[in-house]
Amino acid sequence: MWLIGLLGAFAVIVLPALLARRLLGIRAGALRVVLAALVGVSVSGTLVGPQLQNAGGGWALLPLMLGIGLLTAMVCLVLLDLIVADRRVRPLGWVRAVRGRLARTRRYSEILAIIGRHGLGPYVTGRPRGAGTRHQQLAHELREALQAGGTTFVKLGQLMSTRRDLLPEAYVTELSRLQDQVPPAPWPQVEAVLLESLGAPPQEVFAEFDPEPLAAASVAQVHAAVLRDGTRVIVKVRRPGIRDAVERDLDIVGRLARTLENRTEWGRSLGLTELARGFSVALREELDFRVEARNLTMVRRAAEERRDGSVTLPAVYEELSTELTLVMSRIDGVPLGQARPDSPEHGAKLARTLLTALLDQIMYDGVFHADPHPGNILLLPDGSPALLDFGSVGRLDGGLRSAMVGLFLAVDRGDPAALRDALLEVTERPEDVDEQRLQRALGQFSGRHLARGAAPDVRMFTDLFRLVADFRLAVPPEMAAVFRALATLEGTLSRVSADFDILTASRSYASARFSRQLEPETVRDAARDELLTLLPVLRRLPRRLDRITGALEEGRLGVNVRLLADARDRRVIGELLSRVLLAGLGVFFGVLGVRLLGLEGGPEVTADLSVYALIGYHLLVVSAAVVLRTIHVLTRPLS
């Protein structure tokens, strides 16, 4: 008997909550279901329990009691879903979340202390200072705060310095000065990383290894070494413990981005969550030196296929390179930021070589150095350049490379219509873009920056980025990397040769590349490739034409068009119909219940309750449940 009683109690208490979860389609764990069941039983017992005990025929009220419990459980589940949407309530998960929150709280306190020390607190809390605060001063304090924040925030500031479409020029200029240099890690810690990576002490792997680093940055430090065969190499070692610190800060950056995107209109318009996700992916790749090794190998092979030796690239020793270390051939030279060309002619030649090398990587190879700032370029003793640090590269497919050629040709001609078409081809256009207004804006841009005799400067890139943002043209990450690399290279070339005209050089490059495409050998190769692609189609074409003409002659030609052939369209229409049907059923049951409550007479269940009223109450419960289900569904987007 006790088992039957236990099963009966389970049915009365838990089954309404399980049914409520099923009707609503909510993901709810056991703890949330039990909580909703207890609330439902409490409310239904309070409302119907006394009548159930006192009434002579009170057992007829049991379905009503269960219905009220079901309705209350549905309301409870919806409220819990709003509080902890799409997540199951798990006590162990809460414990882990609390531990993670405590760890983040310590980091938050450090960040808040840095913000307060640099006077940025009013801007974070939404109560900025008066208009007297200059942008230059605020940008300086922001740079100092990011520098004090550590690796992740230095990298974030360097990324922000490339977004001229989002930040005023004062901030871009100041953030571009962020230094990624820190004191070197102690040698015993570095030696432990080398032992883990190489599987042996560095003294056994290399003939010589200098414990004193040549340079130290926030992510890695560089040591000089000599292989057993006498080859001089550079060993790049990841700083000990840097991954845990970066992961912690990336978690904070991601949470902050999600909060701003959910709470602010500008956060949603910028897609901060997606930007933070892209930043996290790029920084995690930078921590894995295997990615940099693959990038460098791809760029070297592409340059060798083009037989281009104008820019020196280091060679990777893949057998010694791991996630923690990267071993490359050593290149002796002076960083471009510290070197000066021998003469103006040498500076112009060096600038032309660097620009041509980057454009060749973009247009021909499809893989290019995405961060060509002066610190990543060496000036060799013979006056030629060398590229370093391939942790950040961009990749373009054949379609985007062709679109880039069209963009360069449009810039060369200064044609606003062609520039509009090329820009729309390399960006993701919104459906409601005003092409005529975009063409007029590009005409003004061309007259200001692309006219003959115009001197290109940083303002040209800033105006282009703002124009793209004003028309809500979504720049794909691949194209954003191209623009960022070109903008960075423009600043680098201005240090090498103050009189170098990057716009004229780019025009010459585009014209030369287009002329190269018209050479007989290039045209022959392109025609051969296209013919090989079309050959299977041409073989099937006569047979298909014969079938079509035969069907047309016999009057059997027809066109079969299937409406809603796409499963996504069928799913959307099905969801719309189900929502309309649910709303109609809820209203129907509610009106019918009210009408039955208004009827007099009929068989009596108790002294104060007729059968009509009892059915009416049940229909009202069903109506409320259906309406609640409809409201819950309407708050979810169409899939």
N, C-alpha and C positions, 0 to 999 in steps of 0.2 A: 504493500500500500504506500509505503514511503516513497518508493520509486515512481509510482504513478503520480503522487503528489508533487514530487520534484519535477517530473516532466510537465505537469500542468502549470506549475509556477514558471518554468522556463518559457512555456508557450505564451503565457499571459504577459510576462515581463519582456523577453528578448525578441520574440517573433515580430511584434509591431515595429521595433527598431530595424530589424533586418529587412522587413518589407518596405519600410520607409527608405532605407538606403537603396534598395532595388528600384523603387519607383522614381527616386530622384536621379539615379545614375551617378552618385557621388562616391569617390574613393574614400573609404573610411575604415580605419583600423578597428580592432576589437575594443580598445579602450574607449574610443569615441562612440561606438555602437552601444556599449554598456551604459555610458553616461546618458546618451539620448534615451535609452530604454527606461532608466530610473526616473528621469524627468517626466517621461510620458506616463508611466505608472502613477507617479505622485499626483500629476495634474488630473488624470482621468479618475483616479480613486477619490480625490477630493471633490470632484464635480458630480460623479455618478454613484460613488460608493454608498453614501447614506440611503439614496433611493433604492439601490440594489438590495440593501439589507432590510429595509422597512416595508417595501412594496410586496404585496402578496404574489403577484406575477412578475416579480422583479427580474427573473432570469431573462426575460425578453429584452432587458436593458443591457445585457452583457455585450452584444454586438456593438451597441452605441458606445459603451465604455472602451472597448477595443479600438473603435474608430477614433475616439478622442485621443487615446494613447498614441495611435498611429499618427494623427495630425500633429500632436505635440512633439513626437520624435522627429518628424519631418522638419518642423520649425527649428528644433535644436540642432539637427544635422546641418541645415542651411547656415545657421549662425556660426557654427564651428567651422564650416567650410570657408566662410568669409574671413574668419580670424586666422585660420591656418589653411589657406587654399592649396588644394592638390598635394597635401602632405599628410601622411599617416601620423597619428599621435603615438609615439613610442617613448616610454620612460627612459630606456637606455640611450635613445637618440637625444633626448633632452639633456641627459648627463653629459654626453660628449659635446653637445652644443654649448652647455654652460662652461665646460673646460675650455673650448675654443674661444668663447666670448671673453673669458678671463684673460687668455693669452693676448687676444686682440686689444683688450682694454689697456693692458700695459703699453702696447705699442701706440694706441690712441693717445695715452697720456704723454708719451714722448713727442708725438706729432703736435699735440696741442701746445706743449711747452715751446716747441720750435716756432709755431705760429705766433704765440704771444710774444716771444723774444724779438721777433722781427716786425711786430706791429701789424700783423695781418688779421688779428682777431675780429675787429669790426666788420671786415669784408666777408669772413666766414659766417658770422651770425646774422648777416643781412642788414647791419647798421653801419654802412661805410662812413668814413669821415667826410668832411665838407669838400666842396669842389676845389678847395685850394690845394689839395694833395695832387702833386704832379704825377703823370703817368710814368715819367722816368724814375722818380723816386720809388714808386710802388713796384715797378718792374725790377728795380735793383733789389728791393727787399724780398720779392718773390724768388729771384734767382738765389739769393743767400739762403732762404728757407729750404728750397729744393736741394741745394748743395748739402745742407746739414741733414736732410732727410735720409740720405744714403743712396745706394745703388739704384733702386727702383725709381725713386723720385728724380734722380739725376737723369736717368734714361727717359722718364716721362717728360721732363722739361726739355730735353733735346728733341723729342718728338714734337712737342708743342711749338718749338722754334721753327719748325717747317710748315706750320699751318697758318700761312699768311692770310688765308681766307677767313680765319676765325679771330685772330689776335691783331691788335694795333701794332704798328711798326716798332714802337718803343719796346714792347714786350718781346717781339721776335728778335730784335737786335740784342737785348740783354740776355735772353735765354740761350742764344747761340754761343754765349761765352761760358756756359757751364763747363766745368772741367771734370773729366772723369779720371782724376788721378788721386790716389790715396797712398799712405805709407805702405811699404811692402809687408807681406805677412811674414811672421817668424820662420826661419829656415826649417826647424824641426817639423812644423805643420806642413810646409810645402813638401818636405821630403816624404812625409807620410802619404800625401796625395800622389806623389810620383811612384812610391812603392805599390800603392793600390792600383794605379793605372798600368804601370809597366810590368808588374809582377816581380820586380827585382829592384835593388837599390840603384839609383842613377849612376853610381860609380861603376857598376857592373855592365850597364847597358851602353854607356857612352865612354869614350876614351877620356874625355874631359867634360866637366860640368861646373859652371861657375855658380856658386850659391848666391852671389850678389846679383839681383835682377837688373837688367838693363832699363826696364820701365815697369811701373806698377799702376794698374787701374782698378776700378771697383769690382770688375768681373774676373780679371786674370792679371797675371804678371809674367814677364818675358825673361827667360834666362838664355845665356849663350852656352853652347855645347859643341862638342866635336865627336863625330861618329868614329867607329872603329877603323873605318877606311880613310880617315883623315878629313872627311867632309865637314865643313863648318855649318852648323845649323842653329836655328832658333827654336827653343822649347817654350810653348805657351801653356801655362799651368793655371787651372781654375782655382780661385781663392778658396781656402778651406771654409766650409760652413756657409758659403754664399747662397746655395740653392734654398736652404731653409729660410733664410732672411728674405730672399726674393719672393718665395711662395707666400710667406706671411703678408708681405706688403702688396702683392698682387691680389690677394684675397680682399684686402682693405680697399684697394682701387676698384675692384669689381663691384663690391657692395656699395661703395659710394656712387659709382656710375649708375647702378640699377636704381638707387634711391633718387638721384637727380632726374633720371629719365621718367620715373613714375610720378614725380611730384612737380616737375617743371616743364613748361612748353618748349623752352629752348633745348632742354635735355633730350626731349623726344625728337625735335627737329634735327638735331645733330646726330642722333643715334648713338648716344654715349655708351650704351651697353656693347654695341658692336665694335665701337672704337676701342673700348677697354679690352674686349676679347682679342682683337687684332694685336693690340700692344702686348698682351700677355703671351700670345703665341710667338710673336717676334722675339720677346725677351727670353722665353724658354728655349727657343732655337739658338739664341746667342750663348746660352749656358752649355749647350751641347756642341762640343767642338767637332763631332762627326759631321754635323750639318755644314759647318764652315769648310771642312775638308772636301766634302762633296761639291760645294759651291765653287771653291777654288779650282778643283779638278775640271769641272764643266767649263769654266771660263778659259782655262789654259788650253783645253782641247779645241774649243771653238776658235781661239786665236791661232792655234797651229794649223787648223784646216784652212783658215784665210791667209796663212803665211804672213801673219802680221807680227813683226818683232819690234814695233815702235815703242811699246810699253812693256817693261819687264814685269813678270809675274813670278812669285816664289813657287817652288815645287814642293809637293806634299809627300811625306814619307808615311804612307797609309799604314804600314805594318807597325809603326810606333805611335800612331795617333788613335786616341780613344775619346770617350766622352769627356774625360778630365784633362787630357793633354793633347796638344797639336804640335807636331814636329815639322818644320819647314826649312827649306834652304835659306841660308843667311844672305841678305842683300845689304851691302854697305852703301850708305848714302845719308843725306841730311834731310830731315823732314821739311816739306815745302814751306811750312809756316816759319821755319827758322832760316831758310836759304833765300838767296836772291840770284836771279839770272845774271849772267855775265854782261849782257847788253840788252837794249830794248828789242833788238832783232831776235836774240835768243829767247827772250820772254815771249814774244809773239809766236815764235816757232813752237815753244813748249806748250803754250795755251792751245794752239791749233792741233798739236799732237794729242793732248788730253781730250779735247772736244771730239776729235775724229774717233779716238779709241772708244769713248763712251757711246757715241752715236752708232758706231759699228756694232758694239755689243747689243744695243737696243734694236737696231734695224735688221741686222743679219743673224746674230746669235740667238736672240731671244732670252738671254740671261746676262745681267749687267750689274756692275757695282752700284749699289743704291746709296752709298754714303761717301762720295768723293771729296771729303773736306781735307784741308791742308795736312792734318795729322796722319791721314791714311795714304799720303803720296810722298815718295822719297825722290830726291833729286840726286841722281847718280854722278860719280866723278866725270863721266863723259858728257854730262848735260842732259841725258835722257831721263824720263820719269819711270817710276816703278809704283805699282798699286799694291797696297797692303790691306789686311783686315777685311775678309770677305764674309764676316758674320751676318751682314745685311746685304742681300742681293734681291733683285727683282726679276720676274720672269714674264715673258709675253708669248702668247701663241701666235700662229701665222696670221690669223684674222686681225688681231690688234696691231701687229707689225705693219700690215698693209694699211690699216686705218691711220697709223702714225705717219706713213709716207704721204697720204692724202693731206694730213694736217700740216706737214712741213711744206708741201707744195702750195697749199692755200696761203700759208704765211709768206712764202716767197712771192706769190702774185699779189698779196694784199687784197684778195677778193672776199668781201664779207659774206656773200652767198656760199662760196666754196668753204670758207672758214666755218660757217654755221653747219653745213652738212658734215664736214669732217669732225667738228666738235660733238655733234649729236651721235656720230658713229662710234666715238671713243668713250662716250658716257652713257649712262642709263637714263633715258629721257622720261619725264613724267608724261602722262597722257594729255594733260591740259597745257603743255608748253606753248607759248605764243611765239611761233617761229619768226613772224615778221618783226616783232619787238626785239627778239634775240638778234636778228640780222642787223637791225639798226644799232643795237648796243655794240655788236662786234664791229660795225663800221666805224663807230666813234673810237673803239679800242684800236682799230687798225690805223686810223688817222693820227692817234696820239702816240702810238708806240711802234708801228710797223711801216710808217711812211719812209721814203728814201731820205736819208740824212738824219733820221731819228736815232738817238743814242739809247740803246737798251740799258735798263738798270733793274734793281730789285723791285722798283715800283711796277714794272711791267708784269712780273709774276704775281704781285699782290693784286693788281687790278684784274688779271685773268681769273685768279682764284675767287675773288669776290663776285665777279660776273657769273661764274659757274654756280656759286652759292645763291645768288639772287634769283636765278631761274630754276633753282632746285634740281640741278642736273647732278645726279649721283655719280661720282667718279669711282669706278671700280678700283679696288686696292692695287691692282697691277699698274693702272695708269697713274694713280696717285704716287706710286713709287717712281715712275718716270719723271713726273713733274718735280717731285722732291729732289731727285738726283740732279736734274738740270738746274734747279734753283740753287742747290748746294754748289754745283760746279761753277755756276756764274760767279758766286762769291769767291771761290778759289781762284778762278782765272783773273779776277780783278786784282788779286794780290800779285799774280805772276806778271801780268801786263796790263797796266792801267788803261792803255789805249786800245786794248783788244775789243773788237766789235763782235760779240757772240752772235748777234742777229745776222749780220752779213755773212759770217762764217757758216752759220746754220743754213742760210739760203744757198750758199755755194755748195754745201754738202748735199742738200736736197736736189739741186739741179744736177749735180754729178751722179747721184744715185739714180735719178730718173733717166738720165742719158745712158747710164750703164744698162738699164733695163731694156733700152732700145737697140743695144748692140746686137749684131746678127747671131752671135753665139748664144746670148741670153734669150733672145726671142725664140731661137730654135729649141733650146732646152725647155722653155716654158710651153711651147706648142707641143713638144713631145710628151711632156707630163700631162697636159690637158687631154691629148689624144688617147693616151693610155687609160685615163680615167673614164673617157666617154666611150671607149671601144666596146665594153659589154652592153651599153645602152644602144649603140648603133647596131650591134648584132641582133638585138631583139626587136628593133624598130620595124623592119619590114613585115615580120610576122604579125605584130600587133596592128599595124596599119591594114593588113589584109583582113584581119578579123573585124575591125571596125567598119571598113567599107562593105564587107559582106553582110554584116548585120544591118547596115544602113540601107543596102539595096533590097533586103528582104523585109524591111520594116520591123526588125526586131531590136533596133538600137534603143536603149533606155538608160536613164541615169538614176542610180540608187542613192538617195540622200537619207541618211539616218539622223533624225533629230536627237539631240542629247546623247551623242555617241561617246562623249567624254564622261568617264565615271565621276569626275569631280562635279560636273554640272548636274548629273543625276543626284548626287549626294546632297548638293546644296538645295535643289528643288524639293527633294524628299524631306529635308530638315524643315524647310519653310512650311510645307504642307502639314507636317506633324505638329508644328507649333500652332498653326491656325486651327487644326483639328482639336488639339488639347484645349485651346482657349474656348472654342465653341462648346465642347463637352462640359467644361467647367461652368460656363454661363447657363447651359441647359439644365444641368443638375441643380444649380442654385435656384433658378426660377421655379423649377418643378417642386423643389423642397419647400420653398416659401408658399407656393400655392397649396400644397398639402397641409402645411401648418395652419392655413387660413380656413380649411374645411371644418365644419362642425358635424357632430354625430359620429356614427361609425362604431365598430366594436371597441370596447375599452380594454386596455391592458392593465391599467391600474385605475384608481378612482379619479386621478387627475390627468391621465395620459391615454389618448386614443391610438388606434392602430395607424390612422392617417398621420398623426403628429409624430409617432415613432418612426414611420417611414420617412417623413419629412426631415426629421433630425438626421437620419442616416444619409439622406441625399445631400444635406448641407455639409456633412463631414466629407463625403466623397467630393463635392464641389470644391470645398476648401483645399483638399489634398491635390486635386487636379490643377487648380489655379496656382497653388504653391509650386507644383512641379513646373508649370508653364513659366512662372516668374524666374525660377532657378535656371531654366533652359535659356530664357531670353538674356540673362546676364552673361552667358557664355557666347563667344563669337562663333560664327558659322565656320565649320571645318573646311 
